[in-house]
Amino acid sequence: TTVTIIATAPVPTNVTLTPVEYRINKQRLIVTATSTDATVQTMVLQPFLTESGTVFDPSTLGANLTVSLIAPGSFTITAVGAPKPACNLGGAYATPCAQKSITVKSFSNGTLIGTSAPTALDKIRN
């Protein structure tokens, strides 16, 4: 009997998301991401689960996806035209909001140096 075992190193978790906000009127998802590594040059919003149960890839937004540096290792990511994330906040957004789906990865010189834990939507606004 032959058994193949593939071991991969864990991805470092050094990104915190606070807050994650969705604005209904302009379909705008706003994420504040902060890394404990000040060498972070870019943050990337990963595909997320939507209210309808499908997965949306923010990279398809092109120019409507902006990443603004606030301070070393601290960014605001704004996705305009993004569908409603799964949120578990009740009301019109009640299902299938059982999953925490917003994740951000941090990069320095093109190398992945951290990722956030999956994070739920904090706030919905008009």
C-alpha positions as CSV (number, residue, x, y, z in Angstrom):
1,T,0.0,0.0,0.0
2,T,1.3,3.5,-0.9
3,V,0.2,6.5,1.0
4,T,0.9,10.1,-0.1
5,I,0.9,12.8,2.5
6,I,1.2,16.5,1.6
7,A,2.1,18.9,4.4
8,T,1.8,22.6,3.8
9,A,2.9,25.4,6.1
10,P,0.1,27.3,7.7
11,V,-0.6,30.8,6.3
12,P,0.3,33.4,8.9
13,T,-2.6,35.2,10.4
14,N,-1.6,38.8,11.0
15,V,-4.5,40.8,9.6
16,T,-7.4,42.2,11.6
17,L,-10.6,43.4,10.0
18,T,-12.5,46.2,11.8
19,P,-15.1,47.0,10.7
20,V,-16.7,45.4,7.7
21,E,-19.6,47.6,6.5
22,Y,-22.0,47.2,3.6
23,R,-23.9,50.3,2.2
24,I,-27.1,49.2,0.4
25,N,-27.7,52.2,-1.9
26,K,-24.5,52.0,-3.8
27,Q,-23.7,48.3,-3.3
28,R,-20.5,49.4,-1.5
29,L,-18.5,47.0,0.7
30,I,-16.0,48.8,3.0
31,V,-13.3,46.9,4.9
32,T,-10.7,48.3,7.2
33,A,-7.7,45.9,7.4
34,T,-4.7,46.3,9.7
35,S,-1.6,44.1,9.7
36,T,0.8,43.6,12.5
37,D,3.6,43.7,9.8
38,A,4.2,47.3,8.8
39,T,6.0,46.2,5.6
40,V,2.6,45.2,4.1
41,Q,2.3,47.0,0.8
42,T,-1.0,45.7,-0.5
43,M,-4.1,44.1,0.9
44,V,-6.5,42.0,-1.2
45,L,-10.1,41.3,-0.5
46,Q,-10.8,37.6,-1.1
47,P,-13.9,36.1,-2.7
48,F,-16.8,36.0,-0.3
49,L,-20.1,34.3,0.2
50,T,-23.1,36.5,-0.8
51,E,-26.6,36.6,0.7
52,S,-27.9,34.5,-2.3
53,G,-25.4,31.7,-1.4
54,T,-23.1,32.3,-4.4
55,V,-19.4,33.2,-4.1
56,F,-18.4,36.7,-5.4
57,D,-14.8,37.5,-6.5
58,P,-14.1,41.2,-5.8
59,S,-11.3,41.3,-8.3
60,T,-13.9,41.3,-11.1
61,L,-14.8,44.8,-10.1
62,G,-11.7,46.3,-11.7
63,A,-11.6,50.0,-11.2
64,N,-14.5,49.8,-8.7
65,L,-12.2,48.0,-6.2
66,T,-9.9,50.5,-4.4
67,V,-7.4,49.9,-1.7
68,S,-6.3,53.0,0.2
69,L,-3.2,53.1,2.5
70,I,-4.1,54.8,5.9
71,A,-0.8,54.1,7.6
72,P,2.0,51.4,7.3
73,G,0.2,48.1,7.4
74,S,-3.3,49.7,7.6
75,F,-5.7,49.9,4.6
76,T,-9.3,50.7,3.7
77,I,-10.6,48.4,0.9
78,T,-13.7,49.7,-0.9
79,A,-15.6,47.5,-3.4
80,V,-18.3,49.5,-5.3
81,G,-20.8,47.3,-7.1
82,A,-20.3,44.3,-4.8
83,P,-23.3,42.2,-3.9
84,K,-24.5,41.8,-0.3
85,P,-22.3,39.6,1.8
86,A,-23.7,36.8,3.9
87,C,-24.2,38.6,7.2
88,N,-26.4,36.8,9.8
89,L,-28.0,40.1,10.9
90,G,-31.7,39.1,10.4
91,G,-34.4,40.9,8.4
92,A,-34.0,40.9,4.6
93,Y,-30.4,39.5,5.1
94,A,-31.4,36.5,7.2
95,T,-30.3,33.7,4.9
96,P,-27.9,32.0,4.2
97,C,-25.9,34.1,6.7
98,A,-24.5,31.2,8.7
99,Q,-21.0,31.7,7.4
100,K,-18.4,34.3,8.2
101,S,-17.1,35.1,4.8
102,I,-15.0,38.3,4.5
103,T,-11.2,37.6,4.3
104,V,-8.3,39.8,3.4
105,K,-4.7,38.8,2.5
106,S,-1.6,41.0,3.0
107,F,1.4,41.1,0.7
108,S,4.9,42.6,0.8
109,N,6.9,42.7,-2.5
110,G,4.4,40.3,-4.0
111,T,4.9,37.7,-1.2
112,L,1.9,36.6,1.0
113,I,2.8,37.4,4.6
114,G,-0.6,37.2,6.3
115,T,-4.3,36.6,6.1
116,S,-7.2,37.6,8.3
117,A,-9.6,35.1,10.0
118,P,-12.9,34.9,8.2
119,T,-14.9,37.8,9.5
120,A,-18.6,38.5,9.5
121,L,-20.3,41.7,8.3
122,D,-20.4,44.2,11.2
123,K,-22.9,46.8,9.8
124,I,-25.4,47.5,7.1
125,R,-26.3,51.0,6.1
126,N,-28.5,52.7,3.5
